[in-house]
Amino acid sequence: MEISELRALLTPEGLELLDALGPVDQAADVARAVSRLRAAGHSPDLVSAVVGQARLRVKAKAKFGDFAARMLFTRAGLEQATRLGVAARHAQRMRRAGITSVADLGCGIGGDSLAFAGAGLDVHAVDADEVTAAIAAYNLAPFGDSAIVRHGTAEENVPSEASDTGAIWMDPARRTSGHSETRRVSSDDYSPPLDWAFDLASRRPTGIKLGPGHDRDALPVDAEAQWVSADGSVVELVLWTGALAREGVRRAALVIRGERSHELTAGADAEDVAVHELGAFLHEPDGAVIRARLIGDVGRSLDAGMLDERIAYLTSDAALTSPFVQSFRVRETMPANPKAISAVLKAHDVGTLEIKKRGMDVDPAAFRKKLTLKGNQTATLILTRIGDQRRAILADRVPAAD
């Protein structure tokens, strides 16, 4: 969003027009809305801002629920923003640690700051981008003087005095223009730079949100590293220091499903369990457990072993499951070729098939087209490697543990 569009939007006319427009979802809706507003005589800047915001509000509902209908966004800010349910857990940790105020250095559109202010914390937020800071100020306006937003850099807005009840929150933005997703980025590719952020965190109670695939070798050794998954997707890695880090915890996997959450913690990476021949059950660890390298602890709790030492599947004969895995009851195993699989699917009357894969370079959608699916039953097909063999495992999902 350009500053001219923001100025047009942040007027009584602009905000009333946005609320009256309602949801804009599909591309055809955008074209119709633009044509109608331009025909009504509204300026190009106002029309662009209003229609853009209406569409972003639709996309934002997945992260912010009903709150999205009263918020403003930028595309980049929405993409990086923390889901409100996850941000609420950040705020809960602050409260449990006795924190009463937080400096959100690089607040974006204010997603985490909303949760902090909603939990009763005094918030001092800052963002280096003028438009983003203005949008954060709008989103936090209902909290009045308890949530102040400034335009400026993180480095220039660190609270001058440390406090026993004050904390720092940072969500460094990646500056990765021209980089692929798999390319390693340096500290200076972030704003603020990670070296600077880690140094501040070593001296103040701090939470730093990073991407879940961040290089583990580059993490501070004295911080608690917590990987978080929400409804099956690993959404973030948070480093906690000072009073916000839990004693004896260096690795944690927080698994959130709906309103419920479960957490696995350890003082270090867990030692893997031994390889076990495929048993009656196959267990797929949650992505947060895999990232935190706590598969071994989950395996021991299930009396399970690794299906293959290089692949993150567990297997057991015990009828046990856990909130940290998705369990499958094994029906049959076969070579991972379409002819063999189709014969087994026919024998089991399977017509509806979920396909999962790990350790095999295969496109499930393309692989499905090679199979014969004409039955009345539902099943899951797991394509993986066991030793040097490519295997297919036909299985049924076990209901998730509470």
Salt bridges, closest charged atoms under 4 A:
GLU13 OE2 - HIS42 ND1 3.29
ASP19 OD1 - ARG57 NH1 3.31
ASP29 OD1 - ARG32 NH2 2.55
ASP112 OD1 - HIS90 ND1 2.75
ASP171 OD2 - LYS209 NZ 3.55
ASP199 OD2 - ARG203 NH2 2.98
ASP215 OD2 - ARG184 NH1 3.39
GLU224 OE2 - ARG93 NH2 3.04
GLU224 OE2 - ARG246 NH2 2.52
GLU236 OE2 - HIS90 NE2 2.59
GLU263 OE2 - ARG246 NH2 2.75
ASP269 OD1 - ARG216 NH2 2.56
ASP269 OD1 - ARG251 NE 2.87
ASP269 OD2 - ARG293 NH1 3.77
GLU284 OE1 - LYS356 NZ 3.17
GLU284 OE2 - ARG358 NH2 3.45
ASP297 OD1 - ARG300 NH2 3.08
ASP308 OD1 - ARG310 NE 3.06
GLU332 OE1 - HIS348 NE2 2.92
GLU354 OE2 - ARG397 NH2 2.66
ASP396 OD2 - ARG331 NE 2.86
